[in-house]
Amino acid sequence: MVPNTSILRLFSPHVAIHRWTSTSAYRVAHTSSASQISSFLSKRVYTPPPWASDLSVIPSHNYTLGQFPTPIHKWNLPNLPKGTEVWIKRDDLTGMELSGNKVRKLEFLMADAVAQGADCVITIGGIQSNHCRATAVAAKYVNLDCYLVLVTSKLLVNEDPGLVGNLLVERLLGAHIDLVSKRDFVKIGGLALTDLLKKRLLEKGRKPYVISGGGSNSLGDWGYIEAVREIEQQIQLSGDVQFDDIVVACGSGGTVAGLALGSQLSSIKAKVHGFSVCYNPGYFYDNVQGLIDGLQPDLNSHDIVRIEDAKGLGYAMSTPEELKFVKDIAAATGIVLDPDMHGFVFYSGKAACVMLKDMSNNPTKWEGRKVLFVHTGGLLGLYDKVDQLSCLAGRWRKMDLEELIHAKGEWRTQELVEA
């Protein structure tokens, strides 16, 4: 069967440039494999997109840590407004252990850590933080030790955190884990906590490099500026898709800042919607403003991104409705949405849920528009939600074999009679 080439173009620009024949398919696969062998985990000189070359902070190098480009395909969601199309950018497929949106940021942050002579990295996040897990994996890839400050409840701060989800990967990799309660995190602040750990490591003669929560700073922003170049190339090769809106969950701000800045500067010019999953919109407008100020101070965050409230019950809770939504979308479309950085809230799940609610409540706002939803990944964190999801998951039963056993008995009886 000949593949749909318009889909292939969106899935991978490397495939799209070749006519699909058995010979060229082999050549593409062979070239791609050879390229991956030579470039994966390598440090390379970074050249920004032409439209981003005038930004004030341009990285000198980055690592190739992820599996890029990630696919874009139509997402067949139910009950969309008239003429609305939703497509999905699969950044949940950036890797296995090192999966999700954080990989793009870490390609630049790890290069900077190595350039500064660090022998270890420090970062902070929730007990099921996908960012922390990704940082632990990336650190090992570039031969650095990893120290994690993980935020948990005051009831669990003195207990073994277990081996569920992201914690399993972190602990298998030998990451050093310090637990703090949510109350202490709020009272002291993440920066003070990582600074304290940095001070202690310096006293021991170590050379730590601190990565902010979610990898969100002006350097980390380049991960999604680069992602915009990738999306732009995929659009150009498709020839028949132009997105009006880009939707993404907003947790630490770096992903939405990079997308918004990149969309504004590139040929995409799509309206970027950041769905806030843990703080109010005002906080994120200020946060995104601070991130873009480090790159292009003359832009106003209110002009390049729309922050939508998707907190649900709040910082530490997902509603039963949201959990059911995640299950229903998985069953209907095959796409598994998930919790991310803090591990307490469903990032992609909340964002998609609120997006569809808005489409239902305000259909004229979305009618006829082509929307790109960026799946930020983090499947491992979902394993921490098994108790809440068990009542929603697919049913099971013991297979009834009576009919087969009875029939087999009759066959055996007939064989004996004939003998």
KAWOTA-V643814 format. One record per helix or strand. SS is the DSSP state (2 for helix, 1 for strand). FROM is the first residue (numbers start at 1). TO is the last residue. If there is no record, write none. Layout:
ss | from | to
SS | FROM | TO
SS | FROM | TO
This chain:
ss | from | to
2 | 5 | 11
2 | 13 | 16
2 | 22 | 39
1 | 43 | 45
2 | 50 | 52
1 | 61 | 63
1 | 72 | 74
1 | 85 | 90
2 | 91 | 93
2 | 102 | 115
1 | 120 | 126
2 | 130 | 141
1 | 145 | 152
2 | 166 | 172
1 | 176 | 181
2 | 182 | 188
2 | 190 | 203
1 | 208 | 210
2 | 213 | 215
2 | 222 | 238
1 | 245 | 250
2 | 254 | 265
1 | 271 | 276
2 | 281 | 293
2 | 301 | 304
1 | 305 | 309
1 | 314 | 314
1 | 317 | 317
2 | 320 | 333
1 | 339 | 339
1 | 346 | 346
2 | 347 | 361
2 | 363 | 366
1 | 370 | 375
2 | 379 | 389
2 | 402 | 418
